[in-house]
Amino acid sequence: MDGSFSAMDVLMSNFTRREELTFLAPPAMSIDELFPALLECFGIILCGYAAGRANIITSTQAKGLGNFVSKFALPALLFKNMVQLDFGNVIWPFLWSILVAKLGVFFLVCVLTLLVASKESRFSKAGLYSIFATQSNDFALGYPIAEALYRNTHPEYLQYIYLVAPVSLIMLNPIGFVFCEVQKWRADPGPQQRKLHVVRVVLLQVLRNPIVFMVFIGIAAHFLLGQKIPPFMEGFVDGLANSFGGAALFYLGVTMVGQLRKLTRSTLVALILLITAKLLVMPLFCRGMVEVLDHGNLSSLNHSSLSNYAFLYGLFPTAPSVAIYAAHYSMELQVVTAGMVISTFLSAPIMYVSAWLLTISGMDPKRLASALHSTSLNISIVSLIVWCVIVGVMSKKFRRLPHMFTLNLFVAQMGVCVGMIAWNFVVFKDNFAGQVLTFTLLYGSLYSTYIWPGLMALSLFLLSRNEELSIQPGLLVIAGWGVPGVAVSILLMVGERGPHTIDSAFFYGTSQMVCTVAVLCGGIAVVGVSLMMLSRGTHDYQALGQGALYGTQEDPRPDRTILAQSSIEQISIEDSISRGSYYCSAGHLTVLAGPCGNLCDASRCLLAEEEEKRQSADRQTARHVVLCLLLAVGLLANLSSCLWWLFSSIPGTLYLELQFFCAVVNFGQGFISFGIFGLDKHLIILPFKKRLANLRQAQGQDPAGPSDVSGEVRLTCSQFLRYHKQKCVQDIVHKKRCGGQRVTETFLGSEMVLWLQTVGLASDQGEALLYGSRLLEGGVIHHITHDYSFQDDNLHYRFAEENVPNH
């Protein structure tokens, strides 16, 4: 940029001082080949996915393809490359750097999982999550991309993939297997599960891995055959090895089918953290270790190229074999499979943008500064959505905790966007007072967004221990705005403004960076400790699924008084009915065989009132935890950017990528908040559905009837009505008072889900939800107010009038 404290000037001037040849040398990678390589790889993956989705290849058939890939094609590929490997071109410090980085991420994930996870599954999660974060899809997906980038410039880089992957499997995976075996032993402490047995099982599992033993065979053949495969074997080995690429990618696509459906209430939080560790922490660790350990490289150009290659290597997504390990131990399969799918598709745009930024070291600093400034401004304009504030005020949730703090966060996010838009107008004018005022608004709001996630997490933890907040909410509000105000005030008093600086992140230079680091460290510490204590003290936040994000009930304890009164009232009614006493103070109760009127509403139906009260008392704990986690990822990225600038003499172009990412995170927080809280179901979605239904009825369009549903739904409904309806009614349908003189027969969605699994109609919660949704779509059951889809929740459902049996 134009000033001495500009990020782009610092970046480019440092490059020039260290080595002017950096700008004159050709790029270390061929970016033009990357897009075709990504298109090839992900095109084959999508073909496999389409084949699996259309049942052209079933999951059973795909297992045969997987066995061919893992037990024939991949071992042949490894054998070929280990024989032909040139150890003379290996830069061993680089190899050790990658291994140390993997080891660091492995133990970081392992320790954090052991601290946070519940006692019932902490060891299996620690083992499998650590493997997930460190085992990359090196051969099927990583190698083609690395080959496209470095084939013409640094072909020797490709051999590191064949060295790193096997050593990682030998060193790290056994540790994860030990944790899984310990979990099995704790679940079933039989005499055969002794320590020696665990060690023997782990060693056998490692040695049986085709990748491991073929590496040893290939290294032995390397020295025996003189780096050349005999001619009589060459054609055979090449045939198997060349079949690996396409088959492995196609198999990966087939295995992705249906994995995201397995997301349950306890998986989304773990997925966010694991994907962050794999696609953010892992590449940063790899690059950092190369910078620290690879000091013996005399060429700064080659050193920079290796550090960039290490970063790209860290971005390779998780290997499908991790799902095989999870299935083998029957542990954490849902998290691992869904994470594999998400990380694979997220890695494509990240790798493309990263590789593009790594090739622009010779661009004009003013153009880069202009691009970064335009990115921040455009995102601020689009993100200036006051929808979240309007919804918070209109739904009156701001009067309750923790929504009071959430609304303050929304206001701070809006202030950031307004401040950035105003900065665009004052920064190019010689108006120092206007710049200072705008900077105060911008960074006062931005620092506040760094503080509020921690205060929200702290309030969730305190509310989990006590129904009432143990400290005055006003004190937390003062802290949320006071700490940023004090930080900005100190910065205005002691900071030295750089001349002609248009980058708001460097308006006060190094002093501003130090102040930002201090605020970020405080925010990260509070949000991290609070979420850790929340996870150890309660698992209410794990109520995160379709019902949690898009339904109503998230906290199982929204209002104990309401639930207790409701339970006592309903029990007394059922007891009176069973004794033949239908009398109440308002007169005789009437048992309704059909629907409770035409449509229940909160003004006439006690059951609907109960649901409305439960919803109004809902703290939406799961949504708040997800919001805190996503914002914490942004805090970590901002902290990395600041520390990188402060302690690195040559930040590098990866720092530029991190700057773009931080700009998106800082000025695009409104998208995250809008996605989680913006569409309030009871304020927006349900009224819209009602108005749409009324409009269709006014135009004479009836809702879809039974003839409009699919054949699969009709088959499910007919089988249920013929073989299972009577038993279902006997087991879970109860008489409950729905009005002053009326009793209706209902059941809870959670009761239906449990019943379907108990009688064997569904093997797990996901299948039970699917089965219940088909019954609702086919008109067999419906919600008492027709406002909800079928959910595993304390929502009241009943059988349609024509399907209510006499009992």
C-alpha positions in Angstrom: 0.0 0.0 0.0 1.1 3.7 0.1 2.3 4.0 3.7 5.2 2.7 5.7 2.9 0.6 7.7 1.0 -0.8 4.8 0.9 -4.6 4.8 1.6 -4.8 1.1 4.6 -2.4 1.3 6.1 -4.4 4.2 5.5 -7.6 2.4 7.1 -6.5 -0.9 9.9 -4.4 0.6 11.1 -7.4 2.7 11.1 -9.6 -0.4 13.2 -7.0 -2.2 15.7 -6.6 0.6 16.3 -10.3 1.0 16.6 -11.3 -2.6 15.7 -9.2 -5.6 15.8 -12.2 -7.8 12.5 -13.3 -6.3 10.5 -11.1 -8.7 12.6 -12.0 -11.7 12.6 -15.7 -11.2 9.9 -17.8 -12.9 7.2 -19.1 -10.5 8.0 -22.3 -8.7 4.7 -24.0 -9.8 2.6 -24.1 -13.0 -0.7 -22.6 -12.0 -2.1 -23.1 -15.5 -2.1 -26.8 -15.0 -3.9 -26.7 -11.7 -7.4 -26.1 -12.8 -7.4 -28.9 -15.4 -6.0 -31.2 -12.7 -8.7 -30.2 -10.2 -11.3 -30.7 -12.9 -10.0 -34.1 -13.7 -9.8 -35.3 -10.1 -13.1 -33.9 -8.9 -14.9 -34.7 -12.2 -14.1 -38.4 -11.6 -15.2 -38.1 -8.0 -18.5 -36.6 -9.1 -18.9 -39.4 -11.6 -18.5 -42.0 -8.9 -20.9 -40.0 -6.7 -23.5 -40.0 -9.5 -23.1 -43.7 -10.0 -23.6 -44.4 -6.4 -26.6 -42.0 -6.1 -28.3 -43.6 -9.1 -27.6 -47.1 -7.7 -25.6 -48.0 -10.8 -23.0 -49.2 -8.4 -24.3 -50.3 -5.0 -22.4 -50.0 -1.8 -21.8 -53.8 -1.8 -20.4 -53.6 -5.4 -18.2 -50.7 -4.4 -16.5 -52.8 -1.7 -15.0 -54.9 -4.5 -13.7 -51.9 -6.2 -12.2 -50.6 -2.9 -10.5 -53.9 -2.3 -8.9 -53.8 -5.8 -7.7 -50.2 -5.2 -6.3 -50.8 -1.7 -4.8 -54.3 -2.1 -3.6 -54.4 -5.7 -3.4 -51.0 -7.4 -2.0 -49.0 -4.6 0.6 -51.5 -3.4 1.9 -51.8 -7.1 2.1 -48.0 -7.3 4.1 -47.8 -4.1 6.4 -50.6 -5.1 7.1 -48.9 -8.4 7.9 -45.5 -6.9 9.9 -46.9 -4.0 12.1 -48.8 -6.4 12.7 -45.8 -8.6 13.1 -43.3 -5.7 16.2 -41.1 -5.9 17.3 -40.7 -2.3 20.1 -38.4 -3.4 17.6 -35.6 -4.2 15.8 -35.8 -0.9 16.1 -32.8 1.3 15.9 -34.5 4.6 15.2 -31.4 6.8 12.1 -30.8 4.7 10.9 -34.4 5.3 11.5 -34.1 9.1 9.7 -30.8 9.1 6.5 -32.4 7.6 6.7 -35.3 10.1 7.2 -33.0 13.1 4.2 -30.9 11.9 2.0 -34.0 11.6 3.2 -35.2 15.0 2.3 -31.8 16.5 -1.2 -31.7 15.0 -1.7 -35.3 16.1 -1.0 -34.7 19.7 -2.7 -31.3 19.7 -6.0 -32.9 18.5 -5.5 -35.9 20.8 -4.9 -33.8 24.0 -7.8 -31.4 23.3 -10.1 -34.4 22.6 -9.1 -36.1 25.8 -9.8 -32.9 27.7 -13.2 -32.1 26.1 -14.8 -35.5 25.2 -17.0 -37.4 27.6 -15.5 -40.3 29.6 -17.6 -42.9 27.7 -15.9 -42.3 24.4 -12.9 -40.0 24.9 -10.2 -42.6 23.9 -11.9 -43.7 20.7 -12.5 -40.1 19.7 -8.9 -39.1 20.6 -7.5 -41.9 18.4 -9.7 -41.5 15.4 -9.9 -37.7 15.4 -6.1 -37.5 15.5 -5.8 -39.8 12.6 -8.4 -37.8 10.7 -6.5 -34.6 11.2 -3.1 -36.0 10.0 -3.7 -38.7 7.4 -4.1 -37.1 4.0 -5.4 -38.5 0.7 -1.9 -38.4 -0.7 -2.0 -40.8 -3.5 -5.4 -40.6 -5.1 -6.0 -36.8 -4.9 -2.8 -35.2 -3.6 -0.3 -36.7 -6.1 -2.2 -35.6 -9.3 -2.5 -32.0 -8.0 1.2 -31.9 -6.9 2.2 -33.3 -10.3 0.2 -30.7 -12.1 1.9 -27.9 -10.1 5.5 -29.1 -9.9 6.0 -31.5 -12.8 7.8 -28.9 -15.0 9.5 -26.9 -12.2 10.3 -29.2 -9.3 9.6 -32.8 -10.2 11.7 -34.0 -7.3 9.0 -32.7 -4.9 6.6 -35.5 -5.9 8.7 -38.2 -4.3 8.1 -36.7 -0.8 4.5 -37.9 -1.0 5.8 -41.5 -1.2 8.1 -40.9 1.8 5.8 -38.9 4.1 2.6 -41.0 3.8 4.1 -44.4 4.8 6.2 -43.0 7.6 3.1 -41.2 8.9 1.2 -44.5 8.8 3.9 -46.3 10.7 4.5 -43.6 13.4 1.1 -42.0 14.0 -1.7 -44.4 13.2 -0.5 -47.1 15.7 -0.9 -44.5 18.5 -4.5 -43.9 17.4 -5.1 -47.6 17.2 -3.9 -48.0 20.7 -6.4 -45.5 21.9 -9.2 -47.3 20.1 -8.1 -50.7 21.6 -8.1 -49.1 25.0 -11.7 -47.9 24.4 -12.7 -51.4 23.5 -11.1 -52.8 26.6 -12.8 -50.2 28.8 -16.2 -51.2 27.2 -15.5 -54.9 27.6 -12.7 -55.6 30.1 -12.3 -59.3 29.4 -9.3 -61.3 30.3 -8.1 -61.4 26.7 -7.8 -57.6 26.5 -4.5 -57.3 28.4 -1.8 -54.9 27.5 0.2 -57.4 25.5 -2.9 -58.3 23.6 -3.5 -54.6 22.7 0.1 -54.2 21.5 -0.1 -57.4 19.4 -3.4 -56.4 17.8 -2.0 -53.0 16.9 1.2 -54.3 15.5 -0.6 -56.9 13.4 -3.0 -54.2 12.1 -0.1 -52.0 11.0 1.9 -54.8 9.4 -1.1 -56.1 7.5 -1.6 -52.7 5.9 -0.6 -53.1 2.2 0.9 -49.6 2.2 3.3 -50.4 5.1 4.6 -53.8 4.0 4.9 -52.8 0.3 7.0 -49.8 1.4 9.5 -52.1 3.1 9.5 -54.5 0.1 10.0 -51.5 -2.3 12.9 -50.1 -0.3 14.6 -53.6 -0.2 14.0 -53.9 -4.0 15.4 -50.4 -4.5 18.8 -51.5 -3.3 18.7 -55.0 -4.7 17.5 -54.0 -8.2 19.5 -50.8 -8.6 16.5 -48.4 -8.9 15.2 -50.2 -11.9 12.3 -52.6 -12.2 13.3 -55.7 -14.3 11.8 -55.6 -17.8 9.8 -58.8 -17.3 8.0 -57.2 -14.3 7.7 -53.6 -15.6 4.7 -54.0 -17.8 2.8 -55.9 -15.1 3.6 -53.4 -12.3 2.9 -50.4 -14.6 -0.5 -51.9 -15.5 -1.6 -52.2 -11.9 0.0 -48.9 -10.9 -1.6 -46.9 -13.7 -5.1 -48.2 -12.8 -4.9 -46.7 -9.3 -5.7 -43.0 -10.1 -9.0 -43.2 -11.8 -10.3 -46.2 -9.8 -9.4 -44.6 -6.5 -11.1 -41.3 -7.3 -14.2 -43.1 -8.6 -14.4 -45.2 -5.5 -14.0 -42.1 -3.4 -17.1 -40.6 -5.1 -19.1 -43.8 -4.6 -18.3 -43.9 -0.9 -19.5 -40.3 -0.4 -23.1 -41.2 -1.2 -25.4 -40.8 1.8 -22.6 -39.8 4.3 -24.0 -36.4 5.1 -27.3 -37.9 6.1 -25.5 -39.5 9.0 -25.0 -36.1 10.7 -26.5 -36.3 14.1 -26.8 -33.9 17.0 -23.3 -34.7 18.4 -21.4 -34.5 15.1 -21.6 -31.0 13.8 -19.5 -29.4 16.6 -16.8 -32.1 16.2 -16.9 -31.7 12.4 -16.2 -27.9 12.6 -13.2 -28.5 14.9 -11.8 -31.4 12.9 -12.1 -29.7 9.5 -10.5 -26.6 11.0 -7.6 -28.7 12.3 -7.2 -30.4 8.9 -7.6 -27.5 6.5 -6.3 -24.6 8.6 -4.0 -25.8 11.4 -2.3 -28.6 9.5 -1.1 -26.4 6.5 0.1 -23.7 8.9 2.0 -26.2 11.0 3.6 -27.7 7.9 4.8 -24.4 6.6 5.9 -23.2 10.0 8.0 -26.3 10.7 9.7 -26.0 7.3 10.5 -22.3 8.1 12.0 -23.3 11.5 13.8 -26.6 10.6 14.9 -26.1 7.0 17.7 -23.6 7.7 20.4 -25.5 5.8 18.9 -24.6 2.4 21.2 -22.1 0.8 18.8 -20.9 -1.8 16.1 -18.6 -0.4 14.1 -19.3 -3.5 14.1 -23.0 -3.0 13.4 -22.5 0.7 10.4 -20.4 -0.1 9.2 -22.9 -2.7 9.5 -25.8 -0.2 7.6 -23.9 2.5 4.8 -23.2 0.0 4.8 -26.8 -1.1 4.5 -27.8 2.6 1.5 -25.5 2.9 -0.2 -27.1 -0.1 0.6 -30.5 1.2 -1.1 -29.7 4.4 -4.3 -28.9 2.5 -4.7 -32.4 1.0 -8.1 -33.7 2.4 -8.5 -36.6 4.7 -8.0 -40.1 3.2 -11.0 -42.5 2.9 -9.0 -45.2 4.8 -9.9 -43.3 8.1 -13.5 -44.3 7.5 -12.4 -47.9 7.2 -10.6 -47.6 10.6 -13.8 -46.1 12.1 -16.0 -48.9 10.7 -13.5 -51.5 11.9 -13.8 -50.3 15.5 -17.5 -49.3 15.1 -16.6 -45.9 16.6 -17.2 -42.3 15.4 -18.2 -43.4 11.9 -20.7 -40.6 11.4 -18.2 -37.9 12.2 -15.3 -39.4 10.1 -17.4 -40.1 7.0 -19.1 -36.8 6.9 -15.9 -35.0 7.6 -14.1 -36.8 4.8 -16.8 -35.6 2.3 -16.8 -32.0 3.5 -13.0 -31.7 3.7 -12.6 -33.2 0.2 -14.8 -30.6 -1.5 -13.7 -27.7 0.7 -10.0 -28.5 -0.2 -10.5 -27.8 -3.9 -11.3 -24.0 -3.8 -8.8 -23.5 -1.0 -6.0 -25.2 -2.9 -6.8 -23.3 -6.0 -6.8 -19.9 -4.3 -3.7 -20.8 -2.3 -1.8 -21.8 -5.4 -2.9 -18.7 -7.3 -1.7 -16.4 -4.5 1.6 -18.2 -4.3 2.4 -17.2 -7.8 1.7 -13.5 -7.6 4.8 -12.4 -5.7 5.7 -10.1 -8.6 2.4 -8.2 -8.7 2.3 -4.5 -8.1 1.8 -3.9 -4.4 -0.7 -1.2 -5.2 -2.8 -3.7 -7.1 -2.7 -6.1 -4.3 -3.6 -3.4 -1.8 -6.5 -2.3 -4.0 -7.7 -5.9 -4.3 -7.6 -6.4 -0.5 -9.4 -3.1 0.1 -12.0 -3.8 -2.5 -12.6 -7.3 -1.1 -13.2 -5.9 2.4 -15.5 -3.1 1.1 -17.6 -5.4 -1.1 -18.1 -8.0 1.6 -19.0 -5.2 4.1 -21.7 -3.9 1.7 -23.2 -7.3 1.1 -22.9 -8.3 4.8 -24.6 -5.1 6.0 -27.7 -7.1 6.8 -29.7 -5.8 9.7 -32.1 -8.7 9.4 -30.6 -10.4 12.5 -31.1 -7.3 14.6 -34.7 -6.9 13.4 -35.5 -10.5 14.1 -33.9 -10.3 17.5 -36.0 -7.2 18.4 -39.2 -8.3 16.8 -39.2 -11.8 18.5 -38.4 -10.1 21.8 -35.6 -12.6 22.4 -33.2 -9.9 23.3 -34.9 -9.7 26.7 -33.7 -13.2 27.6 -30.3 -14.8 28.1 -28.1 -15.5 26.2 -29.9 -13.7 23.3 -29.2 -10.4 25.0 -25.5 -10.9 24.3 -26.1 -12.3 20.9 -28.0 -9.1 19.9 -24.9 -7.1 21.1 -22.8 -9.2 18.8 -25.1 -8.5 15.9 -24.9 -4.8 16.6 -21.1 -5.0 16.7 -21.0 -6.9 13.4 -23.2 -4.2 11.8 -20.9 -1.5 13.2 -17.9 -3.2 11.5 -19.6 -3.1 8.1 -20.7 0.5 8.6 -17.3 1.5 9.7 -15.6 -0.2 6.7 -18.0 1.5 4.3 -17.4 4.9 5.9 -13.6 4.3 5.9 -13.7 3.9 2.1 -14.9 7.6 1.9 -12.7 9.3 4.5 -9.4 7.5 3.9 -8.7 9.1 0.6 -9.4 12.6 1.9 -7.1 14.7 4.0 -9.4 14.7 7.0 -7.6 13.4 10.0 -10.5 14.0 12.4 -12.8 12.0 10.2 -10.3 9.2 9.8 -9.9 9.0 13.6 -13.6 8.9 14.2 -14.2 6.3 11.5 -11.3 4.2 12.8 -12.8 4.4 16.3 -16.1 3.1 15.1 -14.5 0.4 12.9 -12.0 -1.0 15.3 -14.2 -0.4 18.4 -16.8 -2.6 16.7 -14.3 -5.1 15.4 -12.6 -5.6 18.8 -16.1 -6.0 20.2 -16.8 -8.9 17.8 -13.6 -10.5 19.2 -14.9 -10.2 22.8 -18.5 -11.2 22.5 -18.1 -14.8 21.4 -16.2 -15.4 24.7 -18.9 -13.7 26.7 -21.6 -15.7 25.0 -19.8 -18.9 25.7 -19.2 -17.8 29.3 -22.9 -17.1 29.8 -23.9 -20.5 28.3 -21.5 -22.2 30.8 -22.9 -20.2 33.8 -26.5 -20.9 32.7 -25.8 -24.6 32.4 -24.9 -24.6 36.1 -27.8 -22.4 37.3 -31.1 -21.3 35.8 -30.2 -17.7 36.6 -26.9 -16.0 35.7 -24.7 -15.8 38.7 -23.4 -12.4 37.7 -25.2 -9.3 36.6 -25.8 -9.4 32.8 -25.0 -5.7 32.7 -21.5 -6.3 33.8 -20.9 -8.6 30.8 -22.4 -6.0 28.5 -20.1 -3.4 29.9 -17.2 -5.7 29.4 -18.2 -6.5 25.8 -18.1 -2.8 24.9 -15.8 -1.4 27.5 -12.7 -3.6 26.8 -12.7 -2.7 23.1 -13.3 1.0 24.0 -10.3 1.0 26.4 -8.1 -0.8 23.8 -9.0 1.7 21.1 -8.5 4.6 23.5 -5.0 3.4 24.4 -4.2 3.0 20.8 -5.3 6.5 20.0 -3.2 7.9 22.8 0.1 6.0 22.2 -0.1 4.9 18.6 1.8 6.6 15.9 -0.1 7.0 12.6 1.7 6.2 9.4 1.5 8.8 6.6 -0.8 8.0 3.6 -1.9 4.7 5.1 -5.2 3.4 3.6 -5.2 0.0 5.2 -7.2 0.2 8.4 -5.4 -2.8 9.8 -2.1 -0.8 9.8 -3.4 2.7 10.5 -1.3 2.8 13.7 1.4 0.4 12.7 3.0 -2.0 15.1 1.2 -0.6 18.1 -2.1 -1.5 16.5 -0.9 -5.0 15.8 0.2 -5.5 19.4 -3.2 -4.2 20.7 -5.0 -6.5 18.3 -3.0 -9.5 19.5 -3.9 -8.7 23.1 -7.6 -8.4 22.4 -7.6 -11.6 20.3 -5.7 -13.6 23.0 -8.2 -12.5 25.6 -11.2 -13.4 23.4 -9.7 -16.8 22.4 -8.9 -17.7 26.0 -12.4 -16.9 27.3 -14.3 -18.7 24.5 -11.9 -21.7 24.6 -12.1 -22.2 28.4 -15.8 -21.6 28.5 -16.7 -24.0 25.8 -14.4 -26.6 27.3 -16.0 -26.2 30.7 -19.5 -26.3 29.1 -18.7 -29.6 27.2 -17.3 -31.2 30.4 -20.2 -30.1 32.6 -23.2 -30.8 30.3 -24.0 -32.2 26.9 -27.1 -30.1 26.3 -25.3 -28.2 23.5 -25.0 -31.5 21.5 -28.7 -31.3 20.8 -27.8 -30.3 17.3 -29.6 -31.8 14.3 -32.4 -31.0 12.0 -34.6 -30.2 15.0 -31.9 -28.1 16.6 -31.0 -25.9 13.7 -34.4 -25.7 12.0 -36.8 -26.7 14.6 -37.6 -25.4 18.0 -36.3 -27.5 20.9 -32.6 -27.4 21.4 -32.2 -27.2 25.1 -33.7 -30.2 26.9 -34.4 -28.1 29.9 -36.0 -24.9 28.6 -38.3 -24.4 31.5 -38.5 -27.0 34.2 -41.6 -25.4 35.7 -43.6 -25.5 32.5 -42.6 -29.1 31.8 -43.3 -30.2 35.3 -46.7 -28.7 35.4 -47.6 -30.1 32.0 -46.5 -33.6 33.0 -48.5 -33.5 36.2 -51.5 -32.2 34.4 -51.4 -34.8 31.7 -50.9 -37.7 34.2 -53.8 -36.6 36.2 -56.0 -36.5 33.1 -55.0 -40.0 32.0 -55.5 -41.4 35.4 -59.0 -39.9 35.5 -59.8 -41.3 32.1 -58.6 -44.7 33.0 -60.9 -44.7 36.1 -63.8 -43.6 33.9 -64.0 -40.1 35.5 -64.2 -37.5 32.7 -65.3 -34.7 34.9 -63.4 -31.4 35.3 -64.3 -28.0 36.7 -65.5 -26.8 33.4 -67.7 -29.8 32.8 -67.4 -33.2 31.2 -64.3 -33.9 29.1 -64.9 -35.1 25.6 -62.6 -37.7 24.1 -61.9 -36.7 20.4 -61.5 -39.5 18.0 -60.7 -37.1 15.2 -58.6 -33.9 15.0 -58.9 -31.4 17.7 -61.2 -29.1 15.7 -59.9 -28.3 12.2 -56.6 -26.9 13.2 -55.0 -26.4 16.7 -53.7 -23.0 17.6 -52.0 -21.5 20.7 -55.2 -19.6 21.7 -57.4 -22.7 22.1 -55.1 -25.8 22.4 -53.3 -26.5 25.6 -50.8 -28.8 23.8 -50.0 -26.1 21.3 -49.6 -23.6 24.1 -47.2 -26.0 25.8 -45.1 -26.2 22.7 -45.1 -22.4 22.3 -44.1 -21.9 25.9 -41.3 -24.4 25.5 -40.1 -22.7 22.3 -40.2 -19.2 23.9 -38.1 -20.5 26.8 -35.6 -22.1 24.5 -32.1 -20.7 24.9 -31.0 -22.1 21.5 -27.9 -23.4 23.1 -26.8 -25.4 20.1 -27.0 -22.5 17.7 -25.0 -20.3 20.2 -22.3 -23.0 20.5 -21.9 -23.3 16.7 -21.7 -19.6 16.3 -19.1 -19.3 19.0 -17.0 -22.1 17.4 -17.2 -20.6 13.9 -16.2 -17.2 15.2 -13.4 -18.7 17.3 -12.0 -20.1 14.0 -11.9 -16.5 12.7 -10.2 -15.3 15.9 -7.5 -18.0 15.4 -6.9 -16.9 11.8 -6.6 -13.2 12.9 -4.2 -14.1 15.6 -2.1 -16.1 13.2 -2.0 -13.2 10.8 -0.9 -10.7 13.4 1.8 -12.9 14.9 3.0 -13.8 11.4 3.4 -10.1 10.6 5.1 -9.3 13.9 7.7 -12.1 14.0 8.4 -12.9 10.3 10.8 -10.7 8.4 9.4 -12.1 5.2 5.7 -12.8 5.7 5.4 -14.3 2.2 2.5 -14.7 -0.2 0.8 -17.2 2.1 0.5 -14.3 4.5 -1.4 -12.5 1.8 -3.8 -15.4 1.5 -4.3 -15.2 5.2 -5.0 -11.5 5.0 -7.7 -12.1 2.4 -9.2 -14.9 4.6 -9.2 -12.6 7.6 -10.9 -9.8 5.6 -13.7 -12.2 4.6 -14.0 -13.4 8.2 -14.0 -9.9 9.8 -16.3 -8.2 7.4 -18.5 -11.2 6.5 -19.5 -12.3 10.0 -23.0 -11.2 9.2 -23.4 -14.1 6.9 -22.6 -16.6 9.7 -25.0 -14.9 12.1 -27.7 -14.7 9.5 -27.3 -18.4 8.6 -27.7 -19.5 12.2 -30.1 -17.0 13.6 -31.5 -14.9 10.7 -34.5 -17.0 9.7 -36.4 -17.4 12.9 -38.8 -20.3 12.4 -41.7 -18.9 14.4 -41.4 -15.3 13.3 -40.8 -15.9 9.6 -40.9 -19.4 8.2 -44.2 -20.7 9.9 -46.2 -17.5 9.1 -45.0 -17.6 5.6 -46.0 -21.2 5.2 -49.4 -20.4 6.7 -50.0 -17.5 4.3 -48.9 -19.6 1.4 -51.3 -22.4 2.4 -54.1 -19.8 2.8 -53.3 -18.3 -0.6 -53.4 -21.8 -2.3 -56.8 -22.5 -0.6 -58.1 -19.1 -1.7 -57.2 -20.0 -5.2 -58.8 -23.4 -5.0 -55.6 -25.4 -4.9 -55.8 -28.2 -2.4 -52.6 -29.5 -0.8 -51.0 -32.5 -2.3 -53.0 -35.6 -1.7 -52.0 -39.2 -1.3 -52.0 -39.7 -5.0 -49.2 -37.1 -5.3 -46.7 -38.9 -3.1 -44.0 -41.3 -4.3 -44.5 -45.0 -4.6 -42.0 -45.6 -1.8 -44.0 -43.4 0.6 -47.3 -45.1 -0.3 -45.7 -48.5 0.3 -44.3 -47.5 3.7 -47.7 -46.1 4.7 -49.7 -49.1 3.6 -47.4 -51.5 5.3 -47.4 -49.5 8.5 -51.2 -49.2 8.5 -51.7 -52.9 7.9 -49.1 -54.5 10.2 -47.8 -51.9 12.7 -50.4 -49.2 13.4 -52.4 -51.0 16.1 -49.4 -51.9 18.2 -48.0 -48.4 17.8 -51.2 -46.9 19.1 -51.3 -49.2 22.0 -47.7 -48.5 22.9 -47.2 -44.7 22.5 -50.6 -43.0 21.9 -52.0 -41.3 25.1 -55.1 -39.2 25.9 -54.2 -35.6 26.7 -56.3 -32.6 27.4 -56.1 -30.1 24.5 -58.8 -27.7 25.7 -61.1 -26.9 28.6 -63.5 -29.8 27.9 -61.6 -31.8 25.3 -59.2 -34.7 25.3 -57.3 -35.9 22.2 -55.0 -38.8 21.5 -51.4 -37.8 20.7 -47.9 -39.0 20.9 -44.5 -37.3 20.9 -42.1 -37.3 18.0 -39.4 -38.6 20.3 -41.6 -41.5 21.4 -42.3 -42.5 17.8 -38.5 -42.4 17.0 -37.7 -44.7 19.9 -40.6 -47.0 19.2 -39.6 -47.4 15.5 -36.1 -48.5 16.7 -37.5 -50.8 19.4 -39.7 -52.8 17.1 -37.1 -53.0 14.4 -38.6 -50.7 11.7 -35.5 -48.5 11.9 -32.0 -49.4 12.9 -31.0 -46.0 14.1 -32.3 -42.5 14.7 -31.7 -41.4 11.1 -33.8 -44.2 9.6 -36.5 -43.6 12.2 -36.7 -39.9 11.2 -36.9 -40.9 7.6 -39.7 -43.5 8.3 -41.7 -40.9 10.3 -41.3 -38.3 7.6 -42.8 -40.8 5.1 -45.7 -41.4 7.4 -46.3 -37.7 7.7 -45.9 -37.1 3.9 -48.4 -39.9 3.2 -51.0 -38.4 5.6 -50.9 -41.1 8.2 -49.8 -38.8 10.9 -49.6 -35.0 11.3 -48.5 -32.5 13.8 -51.4 -31.1 15.9 -51.0 -27.6 14.4 -49.6 -28.9 11.0 -46.7 -26.5 11.5 -43.8 -29.0 11.9 -42.3 -31.7 9.9 -41.6 -35.0 11.7 -38.8 -34.4 14.3 -37.2 -36.3 17.2 -38.5 -33.9 19.7 -41.1 -33.2 22.3 -43.6 -32.2 19.7 -47.2 -33.6 19.7 -48.4 -35.6 16.7 -51.5 -37.6 16.1 -52.9 -40.1 13.6 -55.1 -38.7 10.8 -58.8 -39.0 11.4 -59.4 -41.9 9.1 -56.4 -43.7 10.7 -57.4 -43.5 14.3 -58.3 -47.0 15.5 -60.7 -47.8 18.3 -59.2 -48.9 21.5 
